Protein backbone atom coordinates (compact mmCIF):
# COMPACT_ATOMS: atom_id res chain seq x y z
CA UNK A 1 0.00 0.00 0.00
CA UNK A 2 3.03 2.32 0.26
CA UNK A 3 2.69 3.25 -3.40
CA UNK A 4 -0.71 4.81 -2.84
CA UNK A 5 0.83 7.83 -1.12
CA UNK A 6 4.58 7.66 -1.79
CA UNK A 7 4.24 7.47 -5.61
CA UNK A 8 3.35 10.47 -7.80
CA UNK A 9 0.12 10.18 -9.76
CA UNK A 10 -0.32 10.44 -13.51
CA UNK A 11 -2.83 12.72 -15.26
CA UNK A 12 -5.57 10.09 -14.79
CA UNK A 13 -4.94 9.93 -11.04
CA UNK A 14 -3.22 6.53 -11.00
CA UNK A 15 0.15 5.90 -9.34
CA UNK A 16 2.91 6.52 -11.91
CA UNK A 17 4.80 3.21 -11.88
CA UNK A 18 7.78 4.84 -13.60
CA UNK A 19 8.29 6.91 -10.41
CA UNK A 20 7.44 4.19 -7.89
CA UNK A 21 7.89 5.33 -4.27
CA UNK A 22 9.71 8.52 -5.32
CA UNK A 23 7.67 10.75 -3.00
CA UNK A 24 4.52 12.67 -3.83
CA UNK A 25 2.03 15.26 -2.64
CA UNK A 26 -0.43 13.67 -0.21
CA UNK A 27 -3.68 13.33 -2.11
CA UNK A 28 -5.77 12.04 0.80
CA UNK A 29 -7.94 14.62 2.49
CA UNK A 30 -9.21 14.26 6.03
CA UNK A 31 -12.97 14.60 6.56
CA UNK A 32 -12.17 16.60 9.69
CA UNK A 33 -9.28 18.99 10.24
CA UNK A 34 -6.17 17.20 11.55
CA UNK A 35 -3.34 19.17 13.13
CA UNK A 36 -0.04 18.84 11.29
CA UNK A 37 -1.52 16.89 8.33
CA UNK A 38 1.43 16.19 6.01
CA UNK A 39 1.38 17.70 2.53
CA UNK A 40 4.18 15.55 1.09
CA UNK A 41 4.93 11.83 1.38
CA UNK A 42 8.71 11.38 1.28
CA UNK A 43 10.67 9.35 -1.24
CA UNK A 44 11.23 5.91 0.27
CA UNK A 45 12.77 4.10 -2.73
CA UNK A 46 16.53 3.54 -2.86
CA UNK A 47 17.62 5.59 0.11
CA UNK A 48 14.75 5.81 2.60
CA UNK A 49 14.72 8.84 4.95
CA UNK A 50 16.27 7.08 7.93
CA UNK A 51 18.74 4.47 9.06
CA UNK A 52 17.87 0.78 8.93
CA UNK A 53 17.36 0.81 12.69
CA UNK A 54 15.08 3.86 12.56
CA UNK A 55 12.99 2.35 9.76
CA UNK A 56 12.67 -1.00 11.54
CA UNK A 57 11.57 0.80 14.70
CA UNK A 58 9.02 2.79 12.67
CA UNK A 59 7.64 -0.36 11.04
CA UNK A 60 7.50 -2.40 14.27
CA UNK A 61 6.22 0.28 16.67
CA UNK A 62 4.76 3.14 14.60
CA UNK A 63 7.21 5.52 16.31
CA UNK A 64 9.60 7.67 14.27
CA UNK A 65 13.13 8.74 15.22
CA UNK A 66 11.81 11.85 16.99
CA UNK A 67 9.97 9.57 19.46
CA UNK A 68 6.55 10.56 18.12
CA UNK A 69 3.87 8.35 16.54
CA UNK A 70 3.43 8.60 12.80
CA UNK A 71 0.99 11.29 11.68
CA UNK A 72 -2.22 10.47 9.84
CA UNK A 73 -2.73 9.40 7.13
CA UNK A 74 0.34 7.18 7.67
CA UNK A 75 -0.74 3.86 9.21
CA UNK A 76 0.57 2.83 12.61
CA UNK A 77 2.49 -0.30 11.66
CA UNK A 78 3.21 -3.14 14.08
CA UNK A 79 5.15 -5.51 11.82
CA UNK A 80 7.34 -8.32 13.07
CA UNK A 81 11.07 -7.61 13.07
CA UNK A 82 11.52 -10.08 10.21
CA UNK A 83 8.85 -8.37 8.08
CA UNK A 84 10.25 -4.91 8.85
CA UNK A 85 13.78 -6.03 7.89
CA UNK A 86 12.35 -7.37 4.61
CA UNK A 87 10.54 -4.11 3.83
CA UNK A 88 13.70 -2.07 4.51
CA UNK A 89 15.74 -4.40 2.27
CA UNK A 90 13.11 -4.08 -0.48
CA UNK A 91 13.03 -0.26 -0.29
CA UNK A 92 16.83 -0.09 -0.41
CA UNK A 93 16.89 -2.43 -3.43
CA UNK A 94 14.87 0.03 -5.51
CA UNK A 95 16.56 2.71 -7.54
CA UNK A 96 16.47 6.14 -5.96
CA UNK A 97 15.27 7.68 -9.24
CA UNK A 98 15.34 11.42 -9.88
CA UNK A 99 15.98 13.56 -6.82
RAUR-V99342 format. One record per residue. SS is DSSP state (hx for helix, st for strand, lp for the rest). PSI is psi in radians with two decimals (none if undefined). D_LAST is the distance of its C-alpha to the last C-alpha in whole Angstrom. Layout:
BEGIN
ss = {SS | SS}
psi = {PSI | PSI}
d_last = {D_LAST | D_LAST}
END
This chain:
BEGIN
ss = {lp | lp | hx | hx | hx | hx | lp | lp | st | lp | lp | lp | lp | lp | st | lp | hx | hx | hx | lp | lp | lp | lp | st | st | lp | lp | lp | lp | lp | lp | lp | lp | lp | lp | lp | lp | lp | lp | st | st | lp | lp | lp | lp | lp | lp | lp | lp | lp | lp | hx | hx | hx | hx | hx | hx | hx | hx | hx | hx | lp | st | lp | lp | lp | lp | lp | st | lp | lp | lp | lp | lp | lp | lp | lp | lp | lp | lp | hx | hx | hx | hx | hx | hx | hx | hx | hx | hx | hx | hx | hx | lp | lp | lp | lp | lp | lp}
psi = {-0.17 | -0.66 | -0.36 | -0.59 | -0.52 | 0.10 | 2.27 | 2.71 | 2.62 | -3.09 | -0.34 | -0.03 | 0.14 | 2.60 | 2.30 | 1.76 | -0.32 | -0.20 | 0.68 | 2.13 | 0.52 | 0.08 | 2.56 | 2.75 | 2.46 | 2.11 | -0.28 | 2.49 | 2.32 | 2.44 | -0.51 | 2.61 | 2.37 | 2.19 | 2.39 | 0.55 | 2.19 | 2.57 | -0.28 | 2.28 | 2.24 | 2.79 | 2.30 | -0.06 | 2.46 | -1.25 | 1.50 | 2.78 | 0.85 | 2.93 | 2.90 | -0.77 | -0.77 | -0.73 | -0.69 | -0.74 | -0.78 | -0.80 | -0.38 | -0.39 | -0.34 | 0.18 | 2.31 | 3.08 | -0.32 | 0.05 | 0.08 | 2.63 | 2.70 | 2.55 | 2.52 | 2.54 | 0.16 | 2.26 | 2.65 | 1.67 | 2.62 | 1.01 | 2.85 | 2.81 | -0.74 | -0.80 | -0.73 | -0.74 | -0.69 | -0.73 | -0.78 | -0.76 | -0.72 | -0.87 | -0.72 | -0.42 | -0.30 | 2.61 | 2.54 | -0.37 | -2.94 | 2.47 | none}
d_last = {22 | 19 | 17 | 19 | 17 | 14 | 13 | 13 | 16 | 18 | 21 | 23 | 22 | 21 | 18 | 16 | 16 | 14 | 11 | 13 | 12 | 8 | 10 | 12 | 15 | 18 | 20 | 23 | 26 | 28 | 32 | 33 | 31 | 29 | 28 | 25 | 23 | 20 | 18 | 14 | 14 | 11 | 9 | 11 | 11 | 11 | 11 | 12 | 13 | 16 | 18 | 20 | 23 | 22 | 20 | 24 | 25 | 23 | 24 | 28 | 29 | 26 | 26 | 23 | 23 | 24 | 27 | 27 | 27 | 24 | 24 | 25 | 24 | 22 | 25 | 27 | 27 | 30 | 29 | 31 | 29 | 29 | 27 | 25 | 25 | 24 | 21 | 19 | 20 | 19 | 16 | 15 | 16 | 14 | 11 | 7 | 6 | 4 | 0}
END
